[in-house]
Amino acid sequence: MEAAVDGVLLGCLYMPNGNPAPGPKFDYKLRWFERLTAHAAELLETAAPVLLAGDFNVMPTDLDVYKPERWVDDALFRPEVRAGFHRLLAQGWTDVLRSLHPSDRIYTFWDYFRNTWTRDAGLRIDHLLLSPSIKGRLIRAGVDREVRGWEKASDHAPAWIELAEGREKPTSRALPRKPRA
């Protein structure tokens, strides 16, 4: 879903989980990721300020997962998916949380099984990506971890970003929608 808000195009997404891997669900995830990467490239071509935010269901680095050795065969951590995330970033996108906290273990998700919240055995699968045209407006970003500990909370904690006010005029979608094959 995309919306123009105060001159910024916000893309909110949920990438398929892809498990079990390998298999049809994993293959679908990889195709979905390819379409996202192509669409993200089109967004960059507009030079509009863009924020892509959501549950990418990707743990891009070992730092983004508690005990990485336990996740090597999971669709969220497989080499193909991690490589896809890095290809997306290579287009020019900034991984906000990692850029501001390059060596910190930051998690956005704690499963309800095996007491993961109290053991801080989390994953960083929710991401905030900024286009180059808005990167300079980044002030700070983080994760409201404490929300995950609330009664009947989601297994995800809110990730947030603060941007300096810009001079951009409110924008509408710069590219027409292409029919999907």
Biotite code that builds the C-alpha atoms (Angstrom):
import biotite.structure as struc

atoms = struc.array([
    struc.Atom([0.000, 0.000, 0.000], chain_id="A", res_id=1, res_name="MET", atom_name="CA", element="C"),
    struc.Atom([1.304, 3.463, -0.848], chain_id="A", res_id=2, res_name="GLU", atom_name="CA", element="C"),
    struc.Atom([0.189, 6.902, 0.243], chain_id="A", res_id=3, res_name="ALA", atom_name="CA", element="C"),
    struc.Atom([1.569, 10.415, -0.199], chain_id="A", res_id=4, res_name="ALA", atom_name="CA", element="C"),
    struc.Atom([1.768, 12.153, 3.181], chain_id="A", res_id=5, res_name="VAL", atom_name="CA", element="C"),
    struc.Atom([3.293, 15.605, 3.658], chain_id="A", res_id=6, res_name="ASP", atom_name="CA", element="C"),
    struc.Atom([5.415, 15.280, 0.542], chain_id="A", res_id=7, res_name="GLY", atom_name="CA", element="C"),
    struc.Atom([6.706, 11.773, 1.290], chain_id="A", res_id=8, res_name="VAL", atom_name="CA", element="C"),
    struc.Atom([5.578, 8.644, -0.512], chain_id="A", res_id=9, res_name="LEU", atom_name="CA", element="C"),
    struc.Atom([5.057, 5.974, 2.149], chain_id="A", res_id=10, res_name="LEU", atom_name="CA", element="C"),
    struc.Atom([5.074, 2.369, 1.023], chain_id="A", res_id=11, res_name="GLY", atom_name="CA", element="C"),
    struc.Atom([3.805, -0.064, 3.630], chain_id="A", res_id=12, res_name="CYS", atom_name="CA", element="C"),
    struc.Atom([4.413, -3.724, 2.920], chain_id="A", res_id=13, res_name="LEU", atom_name="CA", element="C"),
    struc.Atom([4.216, -7.238, 4.229], chain_id="A", res_id=14, res_name="TYR", atom_name="CA", element="C"),
    struc.Atom([6.497, -9.708, 2.467], chain_id="A", res_id=15, res_name="MET", atom_name="CA", element="C"),
    struc.Atom([5.354, -13.340, 2.517], chain_id="A", res_id=16, res_name="PRO", atom_name="CA", element="C"),
    struc.Atom([6.998, -15.551, 5.142], chain_id="A", res_id=17, res_name="ASN", atom_name="CA", element="C"),
    struc.Atom([8.060, -18.226, 2.645], chain_id="A", res_id=18, res_name="GLY", atom_name="CA", element="C"),
    struc.Atom([8.246, -21.234, 4.936], chain_id="A", res_id=19, res_name="ASN", atom_name="CA", element="C"),
    struc.Atom([8.798, -24.067, 4.524], chain_id="A", res_id=20, res_name="PRO", atom_name="CA", element="C"),
    struc.Atom([11.914, -23.594, 2.443], chain_id="A", res_id=21, res_name="ALA", atom_name="CA", element="C"),
    struc.Atom([12.557, -24.922, -0.065], chain_id="A", res_id=22, res_name="PRO", atom_name="CA", element="C"),
    struc.Atom([9.112, -25.292, -1.541], chain_id="A", res_id=23, res_name="GLY", atom_name="CA", element="C"),
    struc.Atom([6.324, -23.456, -3.380], chain_id="A", res_id=24, res_name="PRO", atom_name="CA", element="C"),
    struc.Atom([5.865, -20.858, -0.611], chain_id="A", res_id=25, res_name="LYS", atom_name="CA", element="C"),
    struc.Atom([9.562, -20.052, -0.664], chain_id="A", res_id=26, res_name="PHE", atom_name="CA", element="C"),
    struc.Atom([9.558, -19.791, -4.460], chain_id="A", res_id=27, res_name="ASP", atom_name="CA", element="C"),
    struc.Atom([6.590, -17.407, -4.215], chain_id="A", res_id=28, res_name="TYR", atom_name="CA", element="C"),
    struc.Atom([8.476, -15.283, -1.665], chain_id="A", res_id=29, res_name="LYS", atom_name="CA", element="C"),
    struc.Atom([11.468, -14.981, -4.004], chain_id="A", res_id=30, res_name="LEU", atom_name="CA", element="C"),
    struc.Atom([9.241, -13.961, -6.943], chain_id="A", res_id=31, res_name="ARG", atom_name="CA", element="C"),
    struc.Atom([7.447, -11.438, -4.699], chain_id="A", res_id=32, res_name="TRP", atom_name="CA", element="C"),
    struc.Atom([10.824, -10.040, -3.629], chain_id="A", res_id=33, res_name="PHE", atom_name="CA", element="C"),
    struc.Atom([11.868, -9.654, -7.284], chain_id="A", res_id=34, res_name="GLU", atom_name="CA", element="C"),
    struc.Atom([8.684, -7.671, -8.011], chain_id="A", res_id=35, res_name="ARG", atom_name="CA", element="C"),
    struc.Atom([9.278, -5.478, -4.959], chain_id="A", res_id=36, res_name="LEU", atom_name="CA", element="C"),
    struc.Atom([12.863, -4.807, -6.060], chain_id="A", res_id=37, res_name="THR", atom_name="CA", element="C"),
    struc.Atom([11.716, -3.836, -9.555], chain_id="A", res_id=38, res_name="ALA", atom_name="CA", element="C"),
    struc.Atom([9.017, -1.547, -8.135], chain_id="A", res_id=39, res_name="HIS", atom_name="CA", element="C"),
    struc.Atom([11.499, 0.017, -5.705], chain_id="A", res_id=40, res_name="ALA", atom_name="CA", element="C"),
    struc.Atom([13.806, 0.815, -8.643], chain_id="A", res_id=41, res_name="ALA", atom_name="CA", element="C"),
    struc.Atom([10.912, 2.570, -10.405], chain_id="A", res_id=42, res_name="GLU", atom_name="CA", element="C"),
    struc.Atom([10.248, 4.615, -7.264], chain_id="A", res_id=43, res_name="LEU", atom_name="CA", element="C"),
    struc.Atom([13.897, 5.685, -7.119], chain_id="A", res_id=44, res_name="LEU", atom_name="CA", element="C"),
    struc.Atom([13.752, 6.808, -10.755], chain_id="A", res_id=45, res_name="GLU", atom_name="CA", element="C"),
    struc.Atom([11.161, 9.415, -9.766], chain_id="A", res_id=46, res_name="THR", atom_name="CA", element="C"),
    struc.Atom([13.606, 11.040, -7.279], chain_id="A", res_id=47, res_name="ALA", atom_name="CA", element="C"),
    struc.Atom([10.618, 11.470, -4.951], chain_id="A", res_id=48, res_name="ALA", atom_name="CA", element="C"),
    struc.Atom([11.195, 11.166, -1.205], chain_id="A", res_id=49, res_name="PRO", atom_name="CA", element="C"),
    struc.Atom([10.134, 7.595, -0.355], chain_id="A", res_id=50, res_name="VAL", atom_name="CA", element="C"),
    struc.Atom([9.971, 5.522, 2.816], chain_id="A", res_id=51, res_name="LEU", atom_name="CA", element="C"),
    struc.Atom([9.404, 1.772, 2.470], chain_id="A", res_id=52, res_name="LEU", atom_name="CA", element="C"),
    struc.Atom([8.282, 0.353, 5.808], chain_id="A", res_id=53, res_name="ALA", atom_name="CA", element="C"),
    struc.Atom([6.929, -2.915, 7.057], chain_id="A", res_id=54, res_name="GLY", atom_name="CA", element="C"),
    struc.Atom([7.432, -6.570, 7.828], chain_id="A", res_id=55, res_name="ASP", atom_name="CA", element="C"),
    struc.Atom([9.922, -7.706, 5.206], chain_id="A", res_id=56, res_name="PHE", atom_name="CA", element="C"),
    struc.Atom([10.245, -11.151, 6.834], chain_id="A", res_id=57, res_name="ASN", atom_name="CA", element="C"),
    struc.Atom([14.000, -10.917, 6.245], chain_id="A", res_id=58, res_name="VAL", atom_name="CA", element="C"),
    struc.Atom([16.857, -11.049, 8.756], chain_id="A", res_id=59, res_name="MET", atom_name="CA", element="C"),
    struc.Atom([19.586, -9.412, 6.644], chain_id="A", res_id=60, res_name="PRO", atom_name="CA", element="C"),
    struc.Atom([22.602, -10.114, 8.881], chain_id="A", res_id=61, res_name="THR", atom_name="CA", element="C"),
    struc.Atom([23.672, -12.330, 11.758], chain_id="A", res_id=62, res_name="ASP", atom_name="CA", element="C"),
    struc.Atom([23.306, -9.280, 14.001], chain_id="A", res_id=63, res_name="LEU", atom_name="CA", element="C"),
    struc.Atom([19.564, -9.260, 13.245], chain_id="A", res_id=64, res_name="ASP", atom_name="CA", element="C"),
    struc.Atom([18.814, -12.616, 14.836], chain_id="A", res_id=65, res_name="VAL", atom_name="CA", element="C"),
    struc.Atom([19.340, -14.228, 18.186], chain_id="A", res_id=66, res_name="TYR", atom_name="CA", element="C"),
    struc.Atom([21.386, -17.412, 17.650], chain_id="A", res_id=67, res_name="LYS", atom_name="CA", element="C"),
    struc.Atom([21.745, -17.247, 13.835], chain_id="A", res_id=68, res_name="PRO", atom_name="CA", element="C"),
    struc.Atom([22.911, -20.857, 13.671], chain_id="A", res_id=69, res_name="GLU", atom_name="CA", element="C"),
    struc.Atom([19.366, -21.944, 14.557], chain_id="A", res_id=70, res_name="ARG", atom_name="CA", element="C"),
    struc.Atom([17.866, -20.121, 11.572], chain_id="A", res_id=71, res_name="TRP", atom_name="CA", element="C"),
    struc.Atom([20.047, -21.168, 8.624], chain_id="A", res_id=72, res_name="VAL", atom_name="CA", element="C"),
    struc.Atom([17.284, -23.179, 6.936], chain_id="A", res_id=73, res_name="ASP", atom_name="CA", element="C"),
    struc.Atom([14.448, -20.751, 7.672], chain_id="A", res_id=74, res_name="ASP", atom_name="CA", element="C"),
    struc.Atom([12.988, -18.764, 4.746], chain_id="A", res_id=75, res_name="ALA", atom_name="CA", element="C"),
    struc.Atom([13.589, -15.508, 6.632], chain_id="A", res_id=76, res_name="LEU", atom_name="CA", element="C"),
    struc.Atom([17.333, -16.144, 6.863], chain_id="A", res_id=77, res_name="PHE", atom_name="CA", element="C"),
    struc.Atom([18.207, -18.200, 3.801], chain_id="A", res_id=78, res_name="ARG", atom_name="CA", element="C"),
    struc.Atom([21.042, -16.859, 1.634], chain_id="A", res_id=79, res_name="PRO", atom_name="CA", element="C"),
    struc.Atom([18.734, -16.171, -1.325], chain_id="A", res_id=80, res_name="GLU", atom_name="CA", element="C"),
    struc.Atom([16.494, -13.912, 0.768], chain_id="A", res_id=81, res_name="VAL", atom_name="CA", element="C"),
    struc.Atom([19.368, -12.102, 2.458], chain_id="A", res_id=82, res_name="ARG", atom_name="CA", element="C"),
    struc.Atom([20.971, -11.537, -0.952], chain_id="A", res_id=83, res_name="ALA", atom_name="CA", element="C"),
    struc.Atom([17.658, -10.134, -2.218], chain_id="A", res_id=84, res_name="GLY", atom_name="CA", element="C"),
    struc.Atom([17.565, -7.651, 0.643], chain_id="A", res_id=85, res_name="PHE", atom_name="CA", element="C"),
    struc.Atom([21.137, -6.567, -0.092], chain_id="A", res_id=86, res_name="HIS", atom_name="CA", element="C"),
    struc.Atom([20.293, -6.153, -3.813], chain_id="A", res_id=87, res_name="ARG", atom_name="CA", element="C"),
    struc.Atom([17.403, -3.915, -2.785], chain_id="A", res_id=88, res_name="LEU", atom_name="CA", element="C"),
    struc.Atom([19.707, -1.790, -0.605], chain_id="A", res_id=89, res_name="LEU", atom_name="CA", element="C"),
    struc.Atom([22.293, -1.646, -3.398], chain_id="A", res_id=90, res_name="ALA", atom_name="CA", element="C"),
    struc.Atom([19.797, 0.371, -5.457], chain_id="A", res_id=91, res_name="GLN", atom_name="CA", element="C"),
    struc.Atom([20.457, 3.232, -3.024], chain_id="A", res_id=92, res_name="GLY", atom_name="CA", element="C"),
    struc.Atom([18.022, 2.566, -0.192], chain_id="A", res_id=93, res_name="TRP", atom_name="CA", element="C"),
    struc.Atom([19.171, 3.228, 3.381], chain_id="A", res_id=94, res_name="THR", atom_name="CA", element="C"),
    struc.Atom([18.365, 0.643, 6.055], chain_id="A", res_id=95, res_name="ASP", atom_name="CA", element="C"),
    struc.Atom([17.559, 3.245, 8.708], chain_id="A", res_id=96, res_name="VAL", atom_name="CA", element="C"),
    struc.Atom([17.917, 1.183, 11.887], chain_id="A", res_id=97, res_name="LEU", atom_name="CA", element="C"),
    struc.Atom([21.166, -0.424, 10.774], chain_id="A", res_id=98, res_name="ARG", atom_name="CA", element="C"),
    struc.Atom([22.614, 2.896, 9.528], chain_id="A", res_id=99, res_name="SER", atom_name="CA", element="C"),
    struc.Atom([21.963, 4.583, 12.885], chain_id="A", res_id=100, res_name="LEU", atom_name="CA", element="C"),
    struc.Atom([22.879, 1.564, 15.010], chain_id="A", res_id=101, res_name="HIS", atom_name="CA", element="C"),
    struc.Atom([25.490, -0.312, 12.947], chain_id="A", res_id=102, res_name="PRO", atom_name="CA", element="C"),
    struc.Atom([26.657, -2.726, 15.632], chain_id="A", res_id=103, res_name="SER", atom_name="CA", element="C"),
    struc.Atom([23.642, -2.955, 17.963], chain_id="A", res_id=104, res_name="ASP", atom_name="CA", element="C"),
    struc.Atom([21.414, -5.978, 18.283], chain_id="A", res_id=105, res_name="ARG", atom_name="CA", element="C"),
    struc.Atom([18.009, -4.530, 17.500], chain_id="A", res_id=106, res_name="ILE", atom_name="CA", element="C"),
    struc.Atom([14.956, -6.752, 17.355], chain_id="A", res_id=107, res_name="TYR", atom_name="CA", element="C"),
    struc.Atom([11.429, -5.982, 16.191], chain_id="A", res_id=108, res_name="THR", atom_name="CA", element="C"),
    struc.Atom([9.858, -9.420, 16.657], chain_id="A", res_id=109, res_name="PHE", atom_name="CA", element="C"),
    struc.Atom([9.732, -11.964, 19.489], chain_id="A", res_id=110, res_name="TRP", atom_name="CA", element="C"),
    struc.Atom([7.789, -15.170, 18.878], chain_id="A", res_id=111, res_name="ASP", atom_name="CA", element="C"),
    struc.Atom([5.271, -16.343, 21.478], chain_id="A", res_id=112, res_name="TYR", atom_name="CA", element="C"),
    struc.Atom([6.966, -19.730, 21.728], chain_id="A", res_id=113, res_name="PHE", atom_name="CA", element="C"),
    struc.Atom([9.869, -20.727, 24.000], chain_id="A", res_id=114, res_name="ARG", atom_name="CA", element="C"),
    struc.Atom([9.721, -17.598, 26.168], chain_id="A", res_id=115, res_name="ASN", atom_name="CA", element="C"),
    struc.Atom([11.550, -15.521, 23.526], chain_id="A", res_id=116, res_name="THR", atom_name="CA", element="C"),
    struc.Atom([10.444, -12.128, 24.883], chain_id="A", res_id=117, res_name="TRP", atom_name="CA", element="C"),
    struc.Atom([11.838, -12.580, 28.390], chain_id="A", res_id=118, res_name="THR", atom_name="CA", element="C"),
    struc.Atom([15.047, -14.142, 26.992], chain_id="A", res_id=119, res_name="ARG", atom_name="CA", element="C"),
    struc.Atom([15.385, -11.337, 24.396], chain_id="A", res_id=120, res_name="ASP", atom_name="CA", element="C"),
    struc.Atom([15.644, -13.997, 21.697], chain_id="A", res_id=121, res_name="ALA", atom_name="CA", element="C"),
    struc.Atom([14.294, -11.792, 18.937], chain_id="A", res_id=122, res_name="GLY", atom_name="CA", element="C"),
    struc.Atom([14.572, -11.069, 15.238], chain_id="A", res_id=123, res_name="LEU", atom_name="CA", element="C"),
    struc.Atom([14.803, -7.872, 13.216], chain_id="A", res_id=124, res_name="ARG", atom_name="CA", element="C"),
    struc.Atom([12.373, -8.501, 10.385], chain_id="A", res_id=125, res_name="ILE", atom_name="CA", element="C"),
    struc.Atom([10.601, -5.118, 10.267], chain_id="A", res_id=126, res_name="ASP", atom_name="CA", element="C"),
    struc.Atom([12.525, -2.526, 8.287], chain_id="A", res_id=127, res_name="HIS", atom_name="CA", element="C"),
    struc.Atom([12.464, 1.166, 7.409], chain_id="A", res_id=128, res_name="LEU", atom_name="CA", element="C"),
    struc.Atom([14.145, 2.010, 4.089], chain_id="A", res_id=129, res_name="LEU", atom_name="CA", element="C"),
    struc.Atom([14.732, 5.578, 2.883], chain_id="A", res_id=130, res_name="LEU", atom_name="CA", element="C"),
    struc.Atom([15.332, 6.703, -0.675], chain_id="A", res_id=131, res_name="SER", atom_name="CA", element="C"),
    struc.Atom([18.427, 8.851, -1.302], chain_id="A", res_id=132, res_name="PRO", atom_name="CA", element="C"),
    struc.Atom([16.302, 11.974, -1.815], chain_id="A", res_id=133, res_name="SER", atom_name="CA", element="C"),
    struc.Atom([15.076, 11.887, 1.784], chain_id="A", res_id=134, res_name="ILE", atom_name="CA", element="C"),
    struc.Atom([18.005, 10.277, 3.576], chain_id="A", res_id=135, res_name="LYS", atom_name="CA", element="C"),
    struc.Atom([19.384, 13.675, 4.613], chain_id="A", res_id=136, res_name="GLY", atom_name="CA", element="C"),
    struc.Atom([16.218, 14.392, 6.597], chain_id="A", res_id=137, res_name="ARG", atom_name="CA", element="C"),
    struc.Atom([16.752, 11.431, 8.928], chain_id="A", res_id=138, res_name="LEU", atom_name="CA", element="C"),
    struc.Atom([16.930, 12.550, 12.567], chain_id="A", res_id=139, res_name="ILE", atom_name="CA", element="C"),
    struc.Atom([16.462, 9.343, 14.521], chain_id="A", res_id=140, res_name="ARG", atom_name="CA", element="C"),
    struc.Atom([14.716, 5.988, 14.509], chain_id="A", res_id=141, res_name="ALA", atom_name="CA", element="C"),
    struc.Atom([14.141, 3.116, 16.868], chain_id="A", res_id=142, res_name="GLY", atom_name="CA", element="C"),
    struc.Atom([11.930, 0.343, 18.127], chain_id="A", res_id=143, res_name="VAL", atom_name="CA", element="C"),
    struc.Atom([9.454, 0.724, 20.988], chain_id="A", res_id=144, res_name="ASP", atom_name="CA", element="C"),
    struc.Atom([10.457, -2.595, 22.563], chain_id="A", res_id=145, res_name="ARG", atom_name="CA", element="C"),
    struc.Atom([8.386, -2.125, 25.704], chain_id="A", res_id=146, res_name="GLU", atom_name="CA", element="C"),
    struc.Atom([5.165, -2.366, 23.686], chain_id="A", res_id=147, res_name="VAL", atom_name="CA", element="C"),
    struc.Atom([5.931, -6.037, 22.981], chain_id="A", res_id=148, res_name="ARG", atom_name="CA", element="C"),
    struc.Atom([5.761, -6.692, 26.746], chain_id="A", res_id=149, res_name="GLY", atom_name="CA", element="C"),
    struc.Atom([2.244, -5.327, 27.121], chain_id="A", res_id=150, res_name="TRP", atom_name="CA", element="C"),
    struc.Atom([-0.584, -7.735, 27.852], chain_id="A", res_id=151, res_name="GLU", atom_name="CA", element="C"),
    struc.Atom([-2.045, -9.248, 24.648], chain_id="A", res_id=152, res_name="LYS", atom_name="CA", element="C"),
    struc.Atom([0.541, -7.406, 22.537], chain_id="A", res_id=153, res_name="ALA", atom_name="CA", element="C"),
    struc.Atom([1.524, -8.246, 19.002], chain_id="A", res_id=154, res_name="SER", atom_name="CA", element="C"),
    struc.Atom([4.644, -10.354, 18.545], chain_id="A", res_id=155, res_name="ASP", atom_name="CA", element="C"),
    struc.Atom([6.071, -7.309, 16.689], chain_id="A", res_id=156, res_name="HIS", atom_name="CA", element="C"),
    struc.Atom([7.178, -4.082, 18.374], chain_id="A", res_id=157, res_name="ALA", atom_name="CA", element="C"),
    struc.Atom([6.608, -0.784, 16.551], chain_id="A", res_id=158, res_name="PRO", atom_name="CA", element="C"),
    struc.Atom([9.565, 0.525, 14.568], chain_id="A", res_id=159, res_name="ALA", atom_name="CA", element="C"),
    struc.Atom([9.521, 4.285, 14.079], chain_id="A", res_id=160, res_name="TRP", atom_name="CA", element="C"),
    struc.Atom([11.383, 7.063, 12.308], chain_id="A", res_id=161, res_name="ILE", atom_name="CA", element="C"),
    struc.Atom([11.699, 10.812, 12.782], chain_id="A", res_id=162, res_name="GLU", atom_name="CA", element="C"),
    struc.Atom([12.431, 13.002, 9.776], chain_id="A", res_id=163, res_name="LEU", atom_name="CA", element="C"),
    struc.Atom([13.197, 16.716, 9.610], chain_id="A", res_id=164, res_name="ALA", atom_name="CA", element="C"),
    struc.Atom([10.547, 18.770, 7.894], chain_id="A", res_id=165, res_name="GLU", atom_name="CA", element="C"),
    struc.Atom([11.122, 19.051, 4.190], chain_id="A", res_id=166, res_name="GLY", atom_name="CA", element="C"),
    struc.Atom([10.330, 21.583, 1.568], chain_id="A", res_id=167, res_name="ARG", atom_name="CA", element="C"),
    struc.Atom([8.806, 19.092, -0.844], chain_id="A", res_id=168, res_name="GLU", atom_name="CA", element="C"),
    struc.Atom([5.375, 19.747, -2.163], chain_id="A", res_id=169, res_name="LYS", atom_name="CA", element="C"),
    struc.Atom([2.845, 17.007, -1.427], chain_id="A", res_id=170, res_name="PRO", atom_name="CA", element="C"),
    struc.Atom([3.287, 14.405, -4.114], chain_id="A", res_id=171, res_name="THR", atom_name="CA", element="C"),
    struc.Atom([1.000, 11.916, -5.695], chain_id="A", res_id=172, res_name="SER", atom_name="CA", element="C"),
    struc.Atom([2.149, 8.646, -7.120], chain_id="A", res_id=173, res_name="ARG", atom_name="CA", element="C"),
    struc.Atom([4.693, 9.593, -9.771], chain_id="A", res_id=174, res_name="ALA", atom_name="CA", element="C"),
    struc.Atom([4.408, 6.448, -11.879], chain_id="A", res_id=175, res_name="LEU", atom_name="CA", element="C"),
    struc.Atom([1.219, 4.984, -13.289], chain_id="A", res_id=176, res_name="PRO", atom_name="CA", element="C"),
    struc.Atom([0.278, 1.533, -12.037], chain_id="A", res_id=177, res_name="ARG", atom_name="CA", element="C"),
    struc.Atom([1.405, -1.225, -14.381], chain_id="A", res_id=178, res_name="LYS", atom_name="CA", element="C"),
    struc.Atom([-0.875, -4.211, -14.807], chain_id="A", res_id=179, res_name="PRO", atom_name="CA", element="C"),
    struc.Atom([0.503, -7.349, -13.163], chain_id="A", res_id=180, res_name="ARG", atom_name="CA", element="C"),
    struc.Atom([1.157, -10.364, -15.311], chain_id="A", res_id=181, res_name="ALA", atom_name="CA", element="C"),
])
